[in-house]
Amino acid sequence: MNLLRALLAGLLLGLASVTPSAADAPRPQLSAVQAAALRRSDYLGDWHPEDEAPSSAEPAAIVAADGSGTHRSLQAALDAVAPGATVWLRPGIYRGAVCIRRPVRLIGQGDAAAIRVVDGRYAAQPKPADTPAHPCLGASAAPTLGTAGSSTLVVASHDVQLLGFTVANDALDGVRAGQGYPAGAGESGGAQAVALMTRGDRIRLERMRVLGHQDSLFADRPPGSAPARVWVHRSLVAGDVDFIFGAATLVIEDSLVLSRAGRRAPGEQGIGLAPSTAPQQAHGFLLLRSRWLAEPGVAPDSVFIGRAWDAGVPKREGGAAWQAGVSPNGQALVRDSLLGPHLKGWTRSTAWRPFDAGVNRLAEFGNALLPAAAWETLPANEGWGGGTRGGADAAPEQVLAIRDRAELEAALRLGATPKILALMARIDLSADAQGRPLDAAALRDAQYDEAAYRAAFDPATWGRRAPAGPLEEARQRSATRQARQVTLRLPSNTTLIGVRSGAGFANGMLVADGVEQLILRHLHFSDAYDHFPAWDPLDGSQGEWNSEYDNLRLRGARQVWVDHCRFDDGARPDTLEPVVFGRRVQRHDGLLDVTHGADRITLSWNHFRQHDKSLLIGNSDKQLGDAGLLRVTLHHNRFEGLRERQPRVRFGQVHEAVPITFARSLGPTREASLEMNTRYHMSKERQHGH
């Protein structure tokens, strides 16, 4: 009983580790009813930027740093073209402040990272009195550039599209751990350095990279009450303090928000969003279906999601200078997104107004937390799979949210590139592109009929010969069609982790064939159902029905860690199948198979339940090449309601802890030596799945 309690506790704690929880800052969550009134269409109104495809017309100007275009200077090209024109921007570095004064489509030609519009301006940087701080701004008496004047690129027009290039401010790139600030700037002020400032309506950013530190993206609103809408799509916005801020209506969708590491002094914390929404304005910032991650070195719980920017309101203890209904009251919603472990809720406003969920308009809805466990690796001394890294070396761009099969297949096409895939849903592998599950009728070959198959190969008339002929060929074609639909192959250097309750796979099989470095955690594998099982009259003394699919198949895979996963047959166990030819029809093969020389595997804290052939290690007595391989460690796995294979071992060397055993299968004779009371060491943190 104590063993069972410990096992259940480990499983539950492992699942809890991927559940978002309140940190030391408020994180109010909207109800579904409240969130229904805060969709993209509510923010953007009658503007549909996704319908505004870039013009296919010839460009009015081509900017090329190498002289191969019509202009070397981006500003000269923008000043030369007519409103509504298209300008191409070729790879190169374009340094200096830039102003867009009229509607234009500015389109990068090539890799966005190789096309850089950059400057090194910052707010405290001196300037002559009565001169403009920026080409887009009028003259001012201020002795420094100020926040707006620090911008690299300013969009001061409506109807502008920016596509496929980088806008950066590198003024603070040399600052590390609070040291090395340029003159006049420091942790206490003057370090604002805007990469991109927008001051207009219907401004679209697509496949853009906006890079800075403090105040990277400034979504401003022109004077007056006219709309100022900005849509950022499939883009990257990076910074460390208030790096997405302003009074405009801003929607960031399907993008990567990146908290940067290294600039701030030890102990200083980061802040992300800083909306300055007018009190009568309903919509400020919307972060939608995006990922908010961090560079390596950003500590857990060290970055606030955001704060209200009370623009124009002086700092007073308790926010005493702020006036409800008069002062700005920033509105922001982060919804349906994947949030990293570095984030920790909202903090007091820039005017020192304490966060109050009844007054502030800052909230979340439907987000999933990516735990620090997503980057966890298996230490070298923890079983045969020790040293497994999976996708832990993934760049932030390759840490992906997976909501459906299409997103998963796109991620798997990255191949051996290190990647962390955060699964936010249960994926039905039998479903087509429209989400409709495909049953036997939809998958079968036109020449296949199950009743006719059973009649044709009844041993009473067919005998103990292998099925052959048109019906068997039609069954094989049907099986091939199903296999193409329900099988997904995992590449090397992959971590796949469930981040919502129930995340996993149903009605199909995941295969790791000949790959290495794979981590699967917090997933539910269920019901790998075979619609077209094969009858083999020569299998055993009476024949058997054999199905094709395992929930998870490790075939020749190396360095694999499967942790805190669940395996079962769902609502269609084979016990419900009829008996045909004296044998029960089998629709499911193994829950998890380790075969064909797979090696250095650790299976920990998993739950195998309600199945016949649960866990196979080594698929054949004739697979002599498996000798010396199939080294597998199992610990703290729960086996419930299973008939056999807990596990079944051929050739392999297997540690099994709790109960603590060591089993070695010596090959076809299946002689085994057992050593009881073998000690197995693992960290307490690993037991709980952290």
C-alpha positions as CSV (number, residue, x, y, z in Angstrom):
1,M,0.0,0.0,0.0
2,N,2.8,2.4,0.8
3,L,4.5,1.6,-2.5
4,L,1.2,2.3,-4.4
5,R,0.8,5.6,-2.5
6,A,4.3,6.6,-3.4
7,L,3.8,5.7,-7.0
8,L,0.5,7.7,-7.3
9,A,2.1,10.6,-5.6
10,G,4.9,10.7,-8.1
11,L,2.5,10.6,-11.0
12,L,0.3,13.3,-9.6
13,L,3.2,15.6,-8.7
14,G,4.7,15.1,-12.1
15,L,1.5,16.3,-13.7
16,A,1.2,19.2,-11.3
17,S,4.6,20.4,-12.4
18,V,3.2,21.5,-15.8
19,T,0.2,23.3,-14.4
20,P,0.3,27.1,-14.3
21,S,0.3,28.4,-10.7
22,A,0.2,31.8,-9.1
23,A,3.6,33.3,-8.4
24,D,4.5,36.2,-6.1
25,A,2.6,38.6,-8.5
26,P,-1.1,38.7,-9.3
27,R,-2.2,36.7,-12.4
28,P,-5.9,37.3,-12.8
29,Q,-7.6,35.0,-15.3
30,L,-10.6,36.0,-17.4
31,S,-13.7,33.8,-17.6
32,A,-14.7,32.3,-21.0
33,V,-17.5,34.9,-21.2
34,Q,-15.2,37.8,-20.5
35,A,-12.6,36.5,-23.0
36,A,-15.3,36.1,-25.7
37,A,-15.4,39.9,-25.9
38,L,-11.7,40.3,-26.3
39,R,-10.9,38.6,-29.6
40,R,-8.7,39.8,-32.4
41,S,-11.7,41.1,-34.3
42,D,-12.6,43.2,-31.3
43,Y,-9.2,44.9,-31.3
44,L,-8.9,45.3,-35.1
45,G,-12.5,46.1,-35.9
46,D,-13.1,46.5,-39.6
47,W,-9.5,46.0,-40.5
48,H,-8.5,42.6,-41.8
49,P,-4.7,42.7,-42.3
50,E,-4.4,39.0,-43.2
51,D,-6.2,39.8,-46.5
52,E,-3.6,42.4,-47.4
53,A,-1.2,40.3,-49.4
54,P,2.0,42.0,-50.5
55,S,1.8,43.5,-53.9
56,S,3.2,41.4,-56.7
57,A,3.9,44.5,-58.7
58,E,7.4,45.5,-59.6
59,P,9.1,47.5,-56.8
60,A,9.4,51.2,-57.2
61,A,12.8,51.0,-55.6
62,I,15.3,48.4,-54.6
63,V,17.6,49.1,-51.7
64,A,20.9,47.2,-51.7
65,A,23.9,47.9,-49.5
66,D,26.2,46.5,-52.1
67,G,25.0,48.9,-54.8
68,S,23.1,46.3,-56.9
69,G,19.7,48.1,-56.5
70,T,18.4,51.5,-57.3
71,H,19.4,52.9,-53.9
72,R,22.0,52.3,-51.3
73,S,20.2,54.4,-48.7
74,L,16.9,53.1,-47.3
75,Q,15.8,56.7,-46.4
76,A,16.6,58.0,-49.9
77,A,14.5,55.2,-51.4
78,L,11.5,55.8,-49.0
79,D,11.6,59.6,-49.8
80,A,11.7,58.9,-53.5
81,V,8.7,56.7,-54.0
82,A,5.0,57.6,-54.3
83,P,2.4,56.7,-51.6
84,G,1.4,53.0,-51.8
85,A,4.6,52.0,-53.5
86,T,6.5,48.8,-52.9
87,V,10.2,48.9,-51.9
88,W,12.5,45.9,-51.8
89,L,15.2,45.6,-49.2
90,R,18.1,43.3,-50.0
91,P,20.4,41.7,-47.4
92,G,22.8,44.0,-45.8
93,I,23.2,46.3,-42.8
94,Y,21.5,49.7,-43.0
95,R,22.7,51.9,-40.1
96,G,21.0,55.1,-39.2
97,A,17.6,56.5,-38.1
98,V,14.9,56.0,-40.7
99,C,11.5,57.6,-41.1
100,I,8.5,56.3,-43.1
101,R,6.2,59.3,-43.9
102,R,3.8,57.8,-46.4
103,P,1.9,54.5,-47.1
104,V,4.4,51.9,-48.4
105,R,5.2,48.2,-48.5
106,L,8.8,47.6,-47.4
107,I,9.6,44.0,-48.1
108,G,12.8,42.1,-47.2
109,Q,14.3,39.9,-49.9
110,G,15.8,36.9,-48.3
111,D,16.6,35.8,-44.7
112,A,15.1,38.4,-42.3
113,A,18.1,38.0,-40.0
114,A,20.5,39.0,-42.8
115,I,18.6,42.3,-43.5
116,R,19.2,44.7,-40.6
117,V,18.0,48.2,-40.2
118,V,19.9,49.2,-37.1
119,D,21.1,52.2,-35.0
120,G,22.6,52.7,-31.6
121,R,20.5,55.6,-30.2
122,Y,19.3,55.9,-26.6
123,A,17.1,58.3,-24.6
124,A,19.9,60.0,-22.7
125,Q,22.0,60.6,-25.7
126,P,22.8,64.3,-26.0
127,K,21.6,66.3,-29.0
128,P,21.9,70.0,-29.9
129,A,19.0,72.2,-28.6
130,D,16.2,73.1,-31.0
131,T,17.0,70.3,-33.4
132,P,14.9,67.2,-34.2
133,A,15.7,64.1,-32.2
134,H,14.7,62.0,-35.1
135,P,14.0,62.6,-38.8
136,C,10.3,61.8,-38.1
137,L,10.1,64.3,-35.2
138,G,10.0,68.1,-35.0
139,A,12.7,70.2,-33.5
140,S,12.7,70.3,-29.7
141,A,14.6,72.2,-27.0
142,A,15.4,69.0,-25.1
143,P,19.1,68.4,-24.7
144,T,18.7,64.6,-25.2
145,L,17.0,62.4,-27.7
146,G,14.3,61.1,-25.4
147,T,12.4,57.8,-25.8
148,A,10.8,58.5,-29.2
149,G,14.0,60.1,-30.5
150,S,15.9,57.0,-29.7
151,S,14.0,55.0,-32.3
152,T,15.8,53.3,-35.2
153,L,12.8,53.2,-37.4
154,V,9.7,55.3,-37.0
155,V,6.5,54.6,-39.0
156,A,4.6,57.9,-39.1
157,S,1.9,57.0,-41.6
158,H,-1.2,54.9,-42.0
159,D,-1.3,51.8,-44.2
160,V,2.3,50.6,-43.9
161,Q,3.4,47.0,-44.3
162,L,6.8,45.8,-43.1
163,L,7.7,42.3,-44.1
164,G,10.7,40.0,-43.6
165,F,13.6,42.0,-42.2
166,T,15.2,43.1,-38.8
167,V,14.8,46.4,-37.0
168,A,17.3,46.7,-34.2
169,N,18.6,49.1,-31.6
170,D,22.1,48.0,-30.5
171,A,22.8,50.9,-28.1
172,L,22.8,48.7,-25.1
173,D,24.3,45.5,-26.6
174,G,27.6,46.2,-24.8
175,V,26.0,46.4,-21.4
176,R,26.5,43.3,-19.2
177,A,25.3,42.8,-15.7
178,G,24.6,46.5,-15.3
179,Q,28.1,47.5,-16.4
180,G,29.1,49.4,-19.5
181,Y,26.2,51.8,-20.0
182,P,26.7,54.7,-22.4
183,A,27.0,58.2,-20.9
184,G,23.9,59.4,-19.1
185,A,22.2,56.0,-19.1
186,G,21.9,53.4,-16.3
187,E,19.6,51.1,-14.4
188,S,17.8,54.2,-13.0
189,G,17.0,55.8,-16.4
190,G,18.1,57.1,-19.8
191,A,18.5,53.5,-21.2
192,Q,15.3,53.6,-23.3
193,A,16.4,52.5,-26.8
194,V,13.5,52.0,-29.2
195,A,14.0,49.7,-32.3
196,L,10.7,50.4,-33.9
197,M,8.1,53.1,-33.2
198,T,4.7,53.2,-34.9
199,R,2.4,56.2,-35.0
200,G,-0.4,55.4,-37.4
201,D,-3.3,53.1,-38.2
202,R,-3.4,49.8,-40.1
203,I,0.3,49.0,-39.7
204,R,1.2,45.4,-40.5
205,L,4.4,43.6,-39.4
206,E,4.9,40.2,-40.9
207,R,7.9,37.9,-40.4
208,M,9.7,40.8,-38.7
209,R,12.4,40.8,-36.1
210,V,12.3,43.7,-33.6
211,L,15.4,43.6,-31.4
212,G,16.3,45.8,-28.5
213,H,16.6,45.8,-24.7
214,Q,14.5,48.5,-23.0
215,D,11.5,49.8,-25.0
216,S,12.1,47.7,-28.2
217,L,8.7,48.2,-29.7
218,F,6.8,51.5,-29.2
219,A,3.2,51.3,-30.5
220,D,2.2,54.9,-30.1
221,R,-1.0,56.7,-30.9
222,P,-1.1,60.0,-32.8
223,P,-2.9,62.9,-31.1
224,G,-6.7,62.7,-31.1
225,S,-9.1,59.8,-31.0
226,A,-8.6,58.2,-34.4
227,P,-7.8,54.5,-34.5
228,A,-4.1,53.4,-34.2
229,R,-4.1,49.7,-34.9
230,V,-0.9,47.6,-35.3
231,W,-0.9,43.8,-36.2
232,V,2.3,41.8,-35.6
233,H,2.2,38.4,-37.1
234,R,4.8,35.5,-37.2
235,S,7.4,37.8,-35.9
236,L,10.0,38.1,-33.1
237,V,10.0,40.9,-30.6
238,A,12.9,40.8,-28.1
239,G,13.9,43.0,-25.1
240,D,14.1,43.1,-21.3
241,V,12.2,46.0,-19.8
242,D,8.9,47.5,-21.0
243,F,9.9,46.2,-24.4
244,I,6.4,46.3,-25.8
245,F,4.8,49.5,-24.8
246,G,2.6,52.4,-26.0
247,A,-1.0,53.7,-26.3
248,A,-2.0,52.1,-29.6
249,T,-4.2,49.1,-30.2
250,L,-1.7,46.3,-30.7
251,V,-2.3,42.7,-31.6
252,I,0.7,40.3,-31.6
253,E,-0.3,37.0,-33.1
254,D,1.5,33.7,-33.7
255,S,4.8,35.3,-32.8
256,L,7.7,34.9,-30.5
257,V,8.2,37.3,-27.6
258,L,11.6,36.9,-26.2
259,S,12.9,38.1,-22.8
260,R,16.6,38.9,-23.1
261,A,19.3,38.1,-20.7
262,G,22.5,39.7,-19.5
263,R,22.1,43.5,-19.6
264,R,20.6,44.2,-16.2
265,A,22.4,44.3,-12.9
266,P,22.1,41.2,-10.7
267,G,18.8,41.2,-8.8
268,E,17.0,43.5,-11.2
269,Q,13.9,42.0,-12.8
270,G,12.5,42.3,-16.2
271,I,9.1,43.6,-17.4
272,G,7.4,42.8,-20.7
273,L,4.2,44.7,-21.6
274,A,3.6,48.3,-20.7
275,P,0.3,49.5,-22.3
276,S,-0.8,53.1,-21.8
277,T,-4.4,52.8,-22.9
278,A,-6.7,55.8,-22.6
279,P,-9.4,55.3,-20.0
280,Q,-12.2,55.5,-22.6
281,Q,-10.4,53.1,-25.0
282,A,-11.6,49.5,-24.6
283,H,-8.7,47.8,-26.3
284,G,-5.0,48.1,-25.8
285,F,-2.7,45.1,-26.3
286,L,-3.6,41.5,-27.2
287,L,-1.0,38.8,-27.2
288,L,-2.6,35.9,-29.1
289,R,-1.6,32.3,-29.8
290,S,2.1,33.3,-29.3
291,R,5.1,32.0,-27.4
292,W,6.8,34.1,-24.7
293,L,10.2,32.6,-23.9
294,A,13.5,33.7,-22.6
295,E,17.2,33.6,-23.6
296,P,19.4,31.3,-21.6
297,G,20.4,32.9,-18.3
298,V,17.0,34.5,-17.5
299,A,16.0,33.0,-14.2
300,P,12.6,31.4,-13.4
301,D,10.1,33.9,-11.9
302,S,12.3,36.9,-12.8
303,V,10.2,38.7,-15.4
304,F,6.8,40.4,-14.8
305,I,4.3,39.9,-17.7
306,G,3.8,43.6,-17.5
307,R,2.6,46.8,-15.9
308,A,0.4,49.7,-16.7
309,W,2.3,52.7,-18.2
310,D,0.6,55.6,-16.6
311,A,2.0,58.0,-19.2
312,G,2.3,61.6,-18.0
313,V,1.5,60.7,-14.4
314,P,4.3,61.4,-11.8
315,K,5.5,58.8,-9.4
316,R,3.8,59.1,-6.0
317,E,3.8,56.5,-3.3
318,G,0.7,54.3,-3.7
319,G,0.0,55.9,-7.1
320,A,-1.6,58.9,-5.5
321,A,-1.2,61.1,-8.6
322,W,-3.2,58.7,-10.8
323,Q,-6.9,59.6,-11.4
324,A,-9.5,57.1,-12.4
325,G,-11.2,57.9,-15.7
326,V,-8.7,60.6,-16.5
327,S,-5.2,59.0,-16.4
328,P,-4.3,56.2,-18.7
329,N,-5.2,52.7,-17.6
330,G,-3.3,50.2,-19.7
331,Q,-5.3,47.3,-21.1
332,A,-3.6,44.0,-22.1
333,L,-4.7,40.4,-22.5
334,V,-2.4,37.5,-22.9
335,R,-4.4,34.6,-24.2
336,D,-4.1,31.2,-25.7
337,S,-0.3,31.4,-25.6
338,L,2.6,29.4,-24.3
339,L,4.4,31.1,-21.5
340,G,7.9,30.3,-20.2
341,P,8.8,29.7,-16.5
342,H,10.6,33.1,-16.3
343,L,7.2,34.9,-16.2
344,K,5.5,35.8,-13.0
345,G,2.4,38.0,-13.4
346,W,1.8,41.8,-13.2
347,T,3.4,44.5,-11.1
348,R,2.7,48.0,-10.0
349,S,2.3,50.8,-12.6
350,T,5.0,53.3,-13.7
351,A,3.3,55.8,-11.4
352,W,3.7,53.3,-8.5
353,R,0.0,52.4,-8.5
354,P,-0.3,49.0,-6.8
355,F,-1.8,46.3,-9.0
356,D,-5.5,45.9,-8.3
357,A,-7.5,43.4,-10.4
358,G,-10.6,45.4,-9.8
359,V,-9.0,48.5,-11.3
360,N,-6.2,47.4,-13.6
361,R,-7.1,46.0,-17.0
362,L,-4.4,43.4,-17.3
363,A,-5.2,39.7,-17.4
364,E,-4.7,36.3,-19.0
365,F,-6.9,33.6,-20.5
366,G,-6.3,30.1,-21.7
367,N,-2.5,30.1,-21.5
368,A,-0.3,27.1,-21.0
369,L,2.9,27.2,-18.8
370,L,6.0,25.7,-20.3
371,P,7.8,24.4,-17.2
372,A,11.5,24.4,-16.6
373,A,11.3,20.6,-17.0
374,A,11.0,21.2,-20.8
375,W,14.8,21.9,-20.8
376,E,15.6,19.1,-18.3
377,T,18.0,16.4,-19.3
378,L,18.7,13.0,-17.7
379,P,22.0,13.0,-15.7
380,A,24.6,10.6,-16.8
381,N,24.3,8.4,-13.6
382,E,20.5,7.9,-13.9
383,G,20.1,4.5,-15.5
384,W,20.8,3.3,-19.0
385,G,19.3,6.4,-20.6
386,G,21.6,8.7,-18.6
387,G,23.0,11.5,-20.7
388,T,19.8,11.9,-22.8
389,R,19.4,15.6,-23.8
390,G,16.5,15.4,-26.2
391,G,16.0,18.9,-27.6
392,A,17.4,20.8,-24.6
393,D,19.8,22.7,-26.9
394,A,17.0,24.2,-28.8
395,A,17.2,27.9,-29.7
396,P,14.2,29.9,-28.6
397,E,12.9,30.0,-32.1
398,Q,12.7,26.2,-32.0
399,V,10.7,26.0,-28.8
400,L,7.3,25.5,-30.4
401,A,3.7,25.4,-29.2
402,I,1.8,22.4,-30.7
403,R,-2.0,22.7,-30.9
404,D,-2.8,20.3,-33.8
405,R,-1.3,17.8,-36.1
406,A,-0.4,20.4,-38.8
407,E,1.7,22.3,-36.3
408,L,3.3,19.0,-35.1
409,E,4.2,17.9,-38.6
410,A,5.7,21.3,-39.4
411,A,7.8,21.0,-36.3
412,L,8.9,17.5,-37.1
413,R,10.1,18.7,-40.5
414,L,12.9,20.5,-38.7
415,G,14.6,17.1,-38.6
416,A,17.6,16.8,-36.3
417,T,17.6,20.5,-35.4
418,P,17.3,20.6,-31.6
419,K,13.7,21.4,-30.7
420,I,11.3,21.5,-27.7
421,L,7.7,20.8,-28.7
422,A,5.1,21.8,-26.1
423,L,1.9,19.9,-26.8
424,M,-1.2,21.8,-25.8
425,A,-3.8,19.4,-27.0
426,R,-4.9,15.8,-27.6
427,I,-4.1,15.0,-31.2
428,D,-6.3,12.4,-32.9
429,L,-4.0,10.8,-35.4
430,S,-6.9,9.3,-37.3
431,A,-8.3,12.7,-38.1
432,D,-8.0,14.3,-41.6
433,A,-6.9,17.8,-42.3
434,Q,-10.4,19.1,-41.4
435,G,-10.4,17.3,-38.1
436,R,-12.8,14.5,-39.1
437,P,-11.8,11.1,-37.6
438,L,-11.4,8.5,-40.4
439,D,-12.9,5.1,-39.5
440,A,-12.6,1.7,-41.2
441,A,-15.1,2.7,-43.9
442,A,-13.1,5.8,-44.8
443,L,-9.8,4.0,-44.9
444,R,-10.6,0.6,-46.4
445,D,-9.7,-0.3,-50.0
446,A,-12.8,-0.6,-52.3
447,Q,-12.1,-4.3,-52.7
448,Y,-11.9,-5.1,-49.0
449,D,-14.8,-6.5,-47.1
450,E,-14.3,-7.7,-43.5
451,A,-17.1,-10.3,-43.6
452,A,-15.9,-11.7,-46.9
453,Y,-12.4,-11.9,-45.5
454,R,-13.4,-13.9,-42.5
455,A,-15.5,-16.2,-44.6
456,A,-12.7,-16.8,-47.1
457,F,-10.0,-17.6,-44.6
458,D,-11.9,-19.6,-42.1
459,P,-9.5,-22.4,-41.1
460,A,-12.4,-24.9,-41.4
461,T,-12.3,-24.3,-45.2
462,W,-9.0,-22.5,-45.9
463,G,-6.9,-24.6,-43.6
464,R,-3.7,-23.5,-41.9
465,R,-2.3,-21.6,-44.9
466,A,-1.4,-18.0,-44.8
467,P,-4.1,-15.8,-46.3
468,A,-3.5,-15.0,-50.0
469,G,-5.3,-13.7,-53.0
470,P,-7.4,-10.6,-53.8
471,L,-9.0,-10.2,-50.4
472,E,-5.7,-10.4,-48.5
473,E,-4.2,-7.9,-51.0
474,A,-7.1,-5.6,-50.5
475,R,-6.7,-5.9,-46.7
476,Q,-3.0,-5.0,-47.1
477,R,-3.8,-1.9,-49.2
478,S,-6.3,-0.9,-46.5
479,A,-3.7,-1.4,-43.8
480,T,-1.2,0.7,-45.8
481,R,-3.7,3.5,-46.1
482,Q,-4.3,3.5,-42.4
483,A,-0.6,3.4,-41.6
484,R,0.0,6.5,-43.7
485,Q,-2.7,8.3,-41.8
486,V,-2.1,7.3,-38.2
487,T,1.7,7.0,-38.0
488,L,4.0,9.8,-37.1
489,R,7.8,9.5,-37.1
490,L,9.9,11.5,-34.5
491,P,13.3,12.9,-35.5
492,S,16.4,13.1,-33.4
493,N,17.1,15.8,-30.8
494,T,13.5,16.3,-29.8
495,T,11.8,16.9,-26.5
496,L,8.0,16.5,-26.7
497,I,6.2,17.5,-23.5
498,G,2.6,17.8,-22.6
499,V,1.7,21.2,-21.1
500,R,-2.1,20.7,-20.7
501,S,-4.0,18.0,-18.9
502,G,-4.8,15.3,-21.3
503,A,-2.2,16.3,-23.9
504,G,-1.1,13.4,-26.0
505,F,-2.1,11.2,-28.9
506,A,-5.0,8.9,-29.7
507,N,-5.9,6.5,-32.5
508,G,-2.4,6.1,-33.9
509,M,1.3,5.4,-33.3
510,L,4.5,7.5,-32.7
511,V,7.6,5.9,-34.1
512,A,11.2,6.7,-33.3
513,D,13.1,4.7,-35.9
514,G,16.9,4.9,-35.8
515,V,17.0,8.3,-34.2
516,E,18.8,9.5,-31.0
517,Q,18.3,12.0,-28.3
518,L,14.5,11.8,-27.6
519,I,12.6,12.9,-24.5
520,L,8.9,12.3,-24.1
521,R,7.2,13.6,-20.9
522,H,3.7,14.2,-19.5
523,L,1.9,12.6,-22.5
524,H,-1.1,10.4,-22.8
525,F,-0.9,7.7,-25.5
526,S,-4.2,6.0,-26.1
527,D,-6.0,3.5,-28.4
528,A,-3.6,2.7,-31.3
529,Y,-6.5,0.9,-33.0
530,D,-6.0,-1.3,-36.0
531,H,-9.0,-1.4,-38.3
532,F,-7.5,-4.2,-40.5
533,P,-5.7,-6.8,-38.3
534,A,-4.2,-9.7,-40.0
535,W,-5.1,-13.4,-39.4
536,D,-2.0,-15.6,-39.0
537,P,-3.0,-19.3,-38.8
538,L,0.6,-20.3,-38.1
539,D,1.0,-18.1,-35.0
540,G,0.9,-20.6,-32.1
541,S,-1.1,-23.8,-32.1
542,Q,-4.4,-22.2,-33.0
543,G,-3.5,-19.1,-35.0
544,E,-3.8,-15.5,-33.9
545,W,-5.1,-12.1,-35.0
546,N,-2.2,-9.6,-35.1
547,S,-2.5,-5.9,-35.1
548,E,0.1,-3.4,-36.4
549,Y,0.2,-0.5,-34.1
550,D,1.9,0.2,-30.8
551,N,1.2,3.4,-29.0
552,L,4.9,4.2,-29.0
553,R,7.6,2.3,-30.9
554,L,11.3,2.8,-30.2
555,R,12.9,0.9,-33.1
556,G,16.7,1.2,-33.2
557,A,16.4,4.5,-31.2
558,R,19.3,5.5,-28.9
559,Q,19.3,7.8,-25.8
560,V,15.6,8.0,-25.0
561,W,13.8,9.1,-21.9
562,V,10.1,8.5,-21.5
563,D,8.8,10.0,-18.3
564,H,5.4,10.5,-16.6
565,C,3.5,9.2,-19.5
566,R,0.2,7.2,-19.6
567,F,-0.5,4.3,-22.0
568,D,-3.8,2.6,-22.5
569,D,-6.4,1.3,-25.0
570,G,-8.9,4.1,-24.4
571,A,-12.6,3.1,-24.7
572,R,-12.0,0.2,-27.1
573,P,-10.0,-2.5,-25.3
574,D,-9.6,-5.8,-27.1
575,T,-11.7,-7.5,-24.4
576,L,-14.7,-6.0,-26.2
577,E,-13.7,-7.6,-29.6
578,P,-15.4,-10.7,-30.8
579,V,-13.9,-14.2,-31.0
580,V,-13.3,-15.2,-34.6
581,F,-11.7,-18.5,-35.7
582,G,-11.6,-19.4,-32.0
583,R,-9.3,-16.4,-31.1
584,R,-10.2,-12.9,-30.0
585,V,-9.7,-10.3,-32.6
586,Q,-6.7,-8.1,-31.7
587,R,-6.9,-4.4,-32.5
588,H,-4.0,-3.2,-30.4
589,D,-0.4,-4.4,-30.4
590,G,2.0,-3.1,-27.7
591,L,1.7,-0.1,-25.5
592,L,5.4,0.6,-25.8
593,D,7.9,-1.5,-27.8
594,V,11.7,-1.3,-27.6
595,T,13.1,-3.2,-30.5
596,H,15.7,-3.7,-33.3
597,G,18.8,-2.7,-31.3
598,A,17.3,0.3,-29.5
599,D,19.6,1.2,-26.7
600,R,20.2,3.4,-23.6
601,I,16.6,3.9,-22.7
602,T,15.1,5.1,-19.4
603,L,11.3,4.7,-18.7
604,S,10.3,6.4,-15.5
605,W,7.1,7.2,-13.6
606,N,4.9,5.9,-16.4
607,H,1.4,4.3,-16.1
608,F,0.6,1.3,-18.2
609,R,-3.0,0.1,-17.9
610,Q,-5.7,-2.2,-19.2
611,H,-3.9,-3.9,-22.0
612,D,-2.8,-7.3,-23.2
613,K,0.8,-7.0,-24.5
614,S,2.1,-4.0,-22.6
615,L,5.9,-3.5,-22.8
616,L,8.2,-5.5,-25.1
617,I,12.0,-5.2,-25.0
618,G,13.3,-7.1,-28.0
619,N,11.0,-8.3,-30.7
620,S,12.4,-11.7,-31.7
621,D,14.5,-14.6,-30.5
622,K,16.1,-14.5,-34.0
623,Q,17.2,-10.8,-33.7
624,L,20.8,-11.8,-32.8
625,G,22.1,-8.3,-33.5
626,D,20.3,-7.2,-30.3
627,A,22.9,-8.8,-28.2
628,G,24.7,-6.2,-26.1
629,L,22.0,-3.6,-26.8
630,L,18.4,-3.1,-25.5
631,R,19.8,-1.6,-22.3
632,V,16.8,-0.2,-20.5
633,T,16.1,1.2,-17.1
634,L,12.6,1.1,-15.7
635,H,11.8,2.8,-12.4
636,H,8.6,3.8,-10.6
637,N,6.4,2.6,-13.4
638,R,2.8,1.5,-12.6
639,F,1.4,-1.6,-14.3
640,E,-2.3,-1.9,-13.9
641,G,-4.8,-4.4,-15.3
642,L,-2.3,-5.9,-17.8
643,R,-2.1,-9.5,-19.0
644,E,1.5,-9.9,-20.0
645,R,4.8,-8.2,-20.9
646,Q,5.5,-6.2,-17.8
647,P,8.1,-6.2,-19.5
648,R,8.9,-9.1,-21.8
649,V,12.7,-9.1,-22.4
650,R,14.8,-10.7,-25.1
651,F,18.6,-10.2,-25.2
652,G,18.3,-6.9,-23.3
653,Q,19.9,-5.8,-20.0
654,V,17.2,-4.2,-17.9
655,H,17.2,-2.5,-14.6
656,E,13.8,-2.4,-12.9
657,A,13.4,-0.4,-9.7
658,V,10.4,-0.5,-7.3
659,P,10.4,-3.4,-7.0
660,I,14.2,-3.2,-7.2
661,T,15.3,-6.0,-9.6
662,F,18.0,-6.6,-12.2
663,A,17.0,-8.8,-15.0
664,R,19.2,-10.0,-17.9
665,S,17.8,-12.1,-20.8
666,L,20.5,-14.1,-22.4
667,G,18.9,-14.6,-25.8
668,P,16.7,-17.3,-27.3
669,T,16.9,-19.6,-24.3
670,R,15.5,-16.7,-22.2
671,E,17.6,-17.7,-19.3
672,A,17.6,-14.9,-16.7
673,S,19.7,-14.0,-13.8
674,L,18.0,-12.0,-11.1
675,E,19.8,-9.9,-8.5
676,M,17.5,-8.7,-5.7
677,N,18.0,-5.6,-3.6
678,T,20.1,-3.8,-6.2
679,R,20.4,-0.2,-5.2
680,Y,19.2,2.4,-7.7
681,H,20.1,6.0,-7.1
682,M,18.0,9.0,-8.4
683,S,17.4,12.5,-7.2
684,K,14.3,13.4,-5.2
685,E,13.5,16.1,-7.8
686,R,13.4,13.5,-10.6
687,Q,10.9,11.4,-8.7
688,H,8.5,14.3,-8.7
689,G,9.0,15.0,-12.4
690,H,10.4,18.5,-11.8
